[in-house]
Amino acid sequence: MAELFSSHIIKASKEGPNGLIIAGVHGDEYEPVLAVLKLINQLKETLIAGSITLVPITNRNAYFSGARVGEDKLDLARTCPGDSQGTITQQVAAEISELIKKADFFIDMHTGGDLFDISPLSGYMLHQDPSVLDTQRAMAAAFNLPIVWGTSPELEGRTLSVARDANVPAIYSEYRGGGYRAEGVDDLVEGCENVLKYFGMLPGQASQANIQYTLEDNKPGSGHLQVMHPAPEEGIFIAQVDLGDSVSEGDKLGYLLRENGEKGADIIAQRSGMVFLKRAVPMAKAGDALAGILPIQ
Ligand SMILES: [Zn+2]
């Protein structure tokens, strides 16, 4: 198979796990790409055990389109395990899936991209195998972002779905979006380094000082961000809440403004908790996610 993305392998002289860290599954998420490039330079000097494979821009076709998806319009995070004979995104899915299956652990870093602003979090699937689940919980905690979130394991097409089926412990991260946030790069680098400390591949203890909330939700589809508080009609979304706000079920999160200037539908909180996801661009088509709430106060 032709190489569709570049990967960098760093090996320590001492035996240890073989980790895989990737960014750029979506082409409009930049902080994770910068974090992986920084890790490539730093880990050459610091890795003490095992090996790590780093992929800074997994979905080059989308990245160089400046868009979430590539020219075939397929979402790489819905296309795994892909098809090596298929379209460009299907081919990338097949190639990254092979790397995931060979890894001992896996980290996939995201942001909300152009469309969403998301509270920094690390997430994992509630894996049926207790030992995989325990490792994922430990990795997500070691990543040391404010929210640690376990969700139902049945979602398909994602890199984490491939890891799940191969029993490879895996986590993902989300970090803001709706514009580039330079501070995110260092937090993501530190998160990855903390996971490597957990596996004994870097010296020192993994800090968990930044964690504020840990929650698990096994309801089907609980981790599917793109369906939260969907717009009932097209319009301009006027948000009236911010990330981190506490809301009660029934509270108004904002409203849609119609093209003719009339006020459209109110967007009402479907549960109580903390706003952790907010649409970052005003344009909304019917069905587009506008906001997300986690059941934490
Ligand atoms: Zn993404």
Residues whose N, C-alpha, C, O or C-beta is under 5 A from the ligand:
A	BS01	ZN	H26 E29 H110 T111
